[in-house]
Amino acid sequence: MYGLPADFDPDVFVGRRLEYVTYGENVIGLNFGDDLTVSVYGPVRYQESAGAPATTERPSVAQTRLVAAVGQLVEATDLRSPKELILRLENGATVTLLDDSNEFESFLLEVAGRTIAV
């Protein structure tokens, strides 16, 4: 809805491990530790490797392929636009956060006590 703010540094994810994934009726949660979480309300794309097909999921899901990313370290980020943030994991997988709505928030970032609505 809003896109990421101009002062957002995506490298806050670099060196962080995806500790766990949760999912509920209207949200997928990605936890990178006590001070870095993502609540996904819109689409999230997961690709296991460069040659693998990408899967786009939306809450509510009965299961998520993102569970395969648990325990992986974020090695790099790619901010394609304020509406697309790619997290590159140590095993070659990618997690892409997408802001595709003009009406609703697509995801919330909690970064060291700061909430960023996207």
C-alpha positions in Angstrom: 0.0 0.0 0.0 2.7 2.5 1.0 5.9 0.9 -0.2 9.0 0.8 1.9 10.2 4.2 3.1 13.2 5.9 1.5 15.2 5.6 4.7 14.7 1.9 5.1 17.9 -0.1 5.0 17.1 -3.7 3.8 20.5 -4.9 5.0 19.0 -5.1 8.5 18.2 -8.6 7.4 21.7 -9.6 6.4 23.3 -12.0 8.9 20.0 -12.8 10.5 18.6 -16.3 10.6 14.9 -17.1 9.9 14.1 -18.6 13.3 10.5 -19.7 12.6 7.5 -19.3 10.3 4.0 -19.1 11.7 0.7 -18.9 9.8 -2.8 -18.1 10.7 -6.1 -17.2 9.1 -4.9 -13.9 7.7 -1.2 -13.7 8.3 2.1 -15.4 7.7 4.7 -14.6 10.3 8.5 -14.6 9.6 10.7 -14.2 12.7 14.3 -13.3 12.5 14.9 -12.8 16.2 13.4 -10.7 19.0 13.8 -7.4 17.2 13.1 -8.3 13.6 9.8 -9.8 12.4 7.6 -9.6 9.3 3.9 -10.1 9.3 2.7 -10.8 5.8 -0.9 -10.0 4.8 -0.4 -10.0 1.1 1.7 -12.1 -1.3 5.1 -13.6 -0.5 7.1 -15.4 -3.1 9.4 -18.3 -2.2 11.9 -19.9 -4.6 14.0 -22.8 -3.4 16.9 -22.2 -5.9 17.7 -20.1 -9.0 16.3 -22.9 -11.3 13.3 -23.9 -9.3 9.8 -22.5 -9.9 8.8 -19.7 -7.6 5.7 -20.2 -5.5 3.6 -17.2 -4.5 1.5 -17.6 -1.3 -1.1 -15.5 0.4 -2.6 -15.8 3.8 -4.7 -17.9 4.5 -2.8 -21.0 3.6 -3.2 -24.5 5.0 0.5 -25.0 4.7 3.5 -23.0 3.4 6.7 -23.9 1.6 8.4 -21.1 3.6 8.9 -23.6 6.3 11.8 -25.0 4.3 13.6 -21.6 4.8 13.6 -22.0 8.6 17.1 -22.0 10.0 18.6 -20.3 6.9 20.8 -17.2 7.2 20.0 -14.1 5.0 23.2 -13.5 3.0 22.0 -10.5 0.9 19.0 -8.4 0.1 17.8 -6.8 -3.1 15.4 -3.8 -2.9 14.0 -3.9 -6.4 11.6 -1.1 -5.7 9.8 0.2 -2.6 7.2 -2.5 -3.3 9.5 -5.5 -3.7 12.1 -6.7 -1.2 14.1 -9.9 -1.9 15.9 -11.8 0.9 18.6 -14.1 -0.5 19.3 -17.1 1.8 22.5 -19.0 2.3 21.1 -22.1 0.6 20.3 -20.2 -2.6 16.6 -19.8 -1.8 14.9 -16.4 -2.0 11.9 -14.9 -0.1 10.3 -12.0 -1.8 8.0 -9.6 0.1 5.6 -7.9 -2.3 3.4 -4.8 -1.9 0.7 -5.3 -4.5 -2.3 -3.5 -2.9 -3.4 0.1 -3.2 -6.0 -0.3 -0.5 -4.5 -2.6 2.2 -1.2 -3.2 3.9 0.7 -6.1 2.4 3.2 -6.6 5.2 4.4 -5.1 8.5 8.0 -5.0 9.5 9.0 -4.7 13.2 12.6 -3.5 13.3 14.1 -2.8 16.7 10.9 -1.4 18.0 10.0 0.5 14.8 6.8 -0.6 12.9 6.9 -0.1 9.2 3.6 -0.6 7.4 4.0 -1.5 3.7 
